[in-house]
Amino acid sequence: MHIEMVEVGPRDGLQNEAVIVSTDDKLALIARLIDAGSRRLEVASFVNPRRVPQMADAEAVCAGLPYRPDVTYIGLVMNARGAERALETRIDQLGAVCVSTDSFAAANQGQTSDESVEVACDIIAKARAAGRTGQVTIAGSFGCPFEGEVSEDRIVAMAERLATATPVEIALADTIGVAGPGAVHRLVSRVRVAIAPIPVRIHLHNTRNTGLANVWAAVEAGVRTVDASLGGLGGCPFAPGAAGNVPTEDVVYMLDRSGMATGLDLDKLLAANAWFADVMGKQLPGMVSRAGRFPKAA
């Protein structure tokens, strides 16, 4: 079985960090990730730089991306203006975001939940009209930092509406890391049925140390595309308590040891982790980078 990995470290991994990583270091990170086998990477977000200063160099990053026809570069966009900015660059795919509750949607992008769904559908249409592709993530699919529990029925209904815009996939995001494996398996299964044949992607945070278990549950429920961030960096600046993504190296190790292929080179990922820890000035949260691979020889 092959599991596609979407590397979100250059965007989601950095947007909540106090350190402002230079454009050159972002491009060096992207190059190392591609060398390790990454073929889909979220490289920037086209948002208001006053709100997310870590992403202020989105256009500069895109201008420096290596030409790789085998690599899909993804840009996160929240609104029509962001889509226009992204489409002026070499971004291959627009990643829209809608939010499960009104309170979170207001904090994240100044909209109601229903408005965020409609904007996401419009972004997908803009991408298609420009000859690009579009996908969408439902943030807060398993819980909201402001309103608490979120109904599964609500997420299924949002996914059904989004499916009418025919995105290449719909992602369920545990933005604040509150899900357990049972909930992940159940919601993934329901959404897969509701939006077939559009695939479901999963985006999980490891805030409460359930991230890897939730990845496994999603894969068992039929997910074949998983978001992860080198070293487990990441978080949402507009979601109180949101911590890092599942670490790319840890997910790859788990899947490799389970006989599932990812196309990623674990040793190169660990080397990229060591290099990027120096850039960030701290040890990154992932566990495999601390314990080392097993067996030791590749």
Buried (B, 14 or more C-beta within 10 A) or exposed (E): EEBBBBBBBBBBBBBBBEEEBEBEBBBBBBBBBBEBBBBBBBBBBBBBEEBBEBBBBBBBBBEBBEEEEEBBBBBBBBBEEBBEBBBEBBBBBBBBBBBBBBBBBBBBBEBBBEBBBBBBBBBBBBBBEBEBBBBBBBBBBBBBBBEEEBEBEBBBEBBEBBBEBEBBBBBBBBBBBBBBBEBBBBBBBBBBEBBEEBBBBBBBBBBBEBBBBBBBBBBEBBBBBBBBBBBBBBBBBBBEBBBBBBBBBBBBBBBBEEEBEBEBBBEBBBBBBEBBBEBBEEEBBBBBBEEEBEEEEE
